[in-house]
Amino acid sequence: MDSKLASIAGAIAEPARARMLCSLLDGHARTATELSVVAEVGPSTASAHLARLKEDQLLVQLAQGKHRYYQLASQEVATALEALLVVAGVPRDEFKPNTPDRLRNARTCYDHMAGTVAVQLHDHFAAQGWLANADDGYDLSREGEQHFASLGLDLAALRKLRRRFACPCLDWSERKPHLGGALGAALLQLALKRGWVEQDLDSRALQVPPKGQRQMLAAFGLSSA
């Protein structure tokens, strides 16, 4: 136990690695390139640091298409880092995405919804306990089944499709998950059908009229305030 504690303490104590870890406290995943900039080191040095942090189970790597992202391994890691920052009296920097506003708010990601609105919905589904972890992504809890069925979704038919039923999909702009899979695709079609969102003809952007956003959030028990 003592040697494990010493190894973790040593991993955190190195200044470049400490900067990497602290930059991830906002919950947003980052690429190795972004973390190398944060740490003020070259790509090869950053790779070595990231390997050490993964080895000590402080970070995990996420694959999204051809891209690789890193995030803190657990809430326990975040809590420990927060406590150390309080002791050190060091403030945290806020995550600032550089995605254009019209794409950041809402857009399509293949056949499901992405962007700020989609991440907000995913987080709400998780907080309500509607999403249950499964081997290939998510399943629904009993409460989740009831709520999504009440919106008119044919969950049995979605489960028969030759694809994952539901899964987290790391959002390109928010660096947090939105809902993918057959359920995510069905929710996008529901939103389009009910006029909650409108598809741009010449881009992936989704327009979310104020009335549509209020109706969509209300359908899931969320306030637009």
N, C-alpha and C positions, 0 to 999 in steps of 0.2 A: 504493500500500500504506500509506504514512504517513497519508494522509487517511482511509482506512478505519479504521485503528487509532485515530486521534484521534476519529473519530465514535463508535466503540464505547466508548472511554474516557469520552467526554462523556456518553453515554447512561447508563452505569453510575454516573458521578460525582454525578448529581443525587440528593439524599437520598430523595425520594419514590420514584423509580424504583429506587434501590438497595434500599429496603425491599420493594418488589414482587418484585424478582428473588430476594432472599434468602429470602422466604417460600415460594418455589417450589422451593427446594433439596431439600425432603423428597420430591419426586417426585409430589406430589398437585396436581392441577389446581385452579384457583380461578376464580371468576367476577370480572367487572369490579367488581361491587359489593363483593365480599370484598376485592379488591386495593385498592380506594379506601379501605376502612377501615384496612387494613394501612399504607397510605401516608399516611393522615391527610389526605386531600384530597377534594374534592367529585367527584361523578360526571363532570362535563364535563372537569375537570382530569385525572382518572384516564384518561379516554378518549384525551386528547392524549398522555399519557405512554405508554399502551399502544401507540398508533400509532407512536410513536418507537421503542419497543423491538422492535416487529414489523419496522419498516423496517430496523433494524440487525441483524435476524435473530437477536435474542436470545430472542424469544418466538415461539410459534406459537399460533394460535387453533383450538380444537376445537369442532365443532358436535355437540350431542347432543340431538336433538329440537328444541325451541324454545329451548334453553339454549345459551349460549356460554361456553366455559371457556378459560383460558390456562395454558400450561405452558412450561418452558424448551425452547428449540429443539433442543438436543442435549446429549449427555453432555459434549462439549467446553466448552459454555457453563457447565455445572454445575462442571466441574473448575476452570475459570478463576475462578469465583466462590468456590469452596471455598478456593483458594489465596489470594485476596484477604482472605477472612475470617480465615484463619490469620495473615496479616501484620497485619491490624487487631486481632486478638485479640477478635473478636466471636463470641459463642455463637449457635447457631441455636435457634429455637423449634420445639417439636414440634407436628405437626398433630394437632388434637383435634376429631374429628367430633362432631356433636350429634345423630346419628341414634339412635333407640331401639335398645337392644341386640338385641331380638328381631328387628328388621328388618336391623340392621347385619351380623349374622353370616351369615345366608343368607336369600334371598328370591327371588321370581321377578321377572324383568325381561322383560315380554311372555311369551315362551315359553322363555326360558333362565334359567340361574341367575346371581344377582348376590350381592353382599355379600363379606365377608371371605374366606369359603371359596372362592368363585368366583375372586376376584382371586389368591388363593394358587395355585389350580390353573393359571390363565392364566400366572402368572409362572414356574411350574414347567415348563409346556409350552414356554415360550420359552427357558428356561435349558437344557432338554434338547435344544434344536434341533429340536423336532418341528414348530414353526410356521415356515413360509417366507412371506416377504412376496410378495403378489400385487397386481395392479392394483386389484382391488376388495376387498382385505382380506388374508386369509391363504390359503395352501394348506398342504399337509402335506409334510414331507420324507419320505424313504424310511423313516426310523426312526419318524416320526410315523404314517405309513400302517400300518406293521406293528403298532405298539402299539395304536392305536385299533381296528384290525381284530381284534386278539386279544381285544378286549372284546366282540366280536359286532356292531359297528357296520357297516352296509352303506354303505360310503363311496361306492360307485358310484351307489347310489340317491339318496344325499344330494346328489350333484353334479348330478343330473338335475332337482332341484326348481327352481322358478322363483323363486329367491332366492339371495342370496349364500351361498356354501358355508361360509365362516368369516370373522369380522371382529372387530376390537377394538371393544368397547362400553364407553364411559367409565362407570365405576361411580358412582352417585349419592352413596353414603356414603363410599367409599374414595378417590374421585377418581383412581383408576387403572383401567386396562382389565380387564374380564373378557371371556370368550369368547362372542360372539354368532353369529348366522347359523344355518344348518341344522345345523352340527356342534354348536354350543352347545345348540340345542334337543334334539338327539339325546342329548347327554350328560345333560341334565336328565331326560329320559324314562328313561334307563338308571339314573340314581341313584334315581328313584322306584320303578322296577321291582325293583331289588335291595334296596330298603329302606335305602339310604344316607341318604336324606332323606325327610321326610314333609310333605305339603302341608297347611297350615292350611286349615280349611274356610271361615273368614270373613275371611281377609286374604292378603296376598302373602307372608307369612312362611313360611319353610321350617324345620321342626324337624330338627336334625341330632343324632340319638341318639349317645352316645359310641361304641357299637359300630359304628354306621353310618359315623361319621366315620373311625374306624380302618380300616374295610374300604375306604372310598372312597380315602383317602390311600394305602393299601397297594397298591391297584389301579394307581395311577400312580407307584409307587415313592417315595412320600413318607412321612415319619415323623410321627406325631401328637404327638410330644414338643415 
